[in-house]
């Protein structure tokens, strides 16, 4: 499941279903809040295995962009715990630099 793989790679963002928190939170609805539903019911509700829910908190935007970008790249590249075939890694400095560039051109 792509959504769960993404969540497993986050470092800063907390994997919690919480309301009213100041931290950034993420959950995988298909395996948490909606786990009692059948696959057909999940599909009818538009909840796929790749869906995640993010509630953005008060952390630095640069830190959040770094964590989300790194986790997204890692979850798409290799299974959890496996080495990347090309050795590529998203660094915090590169992600923050990309975020600053996006902000400057927006």
DARA-V807535 format. One record per helix or strand. SS is the DSSP state (alpha for helix, beta for strand). FROM is the first residue (numbers start at 0). TO is the last residue. If there is no record, write none. Layout:
BEGIN
{{SS:FROM:TO} {SS:FROM:TO}}
END
This chain:
BEGIN
{{alpha:1:7} {beta:13:13} {beta:24:26} {alpha:28:30} {alpha:38:43} {beta:52:54} {alpha:60:76} {alpha:91:104}}
END
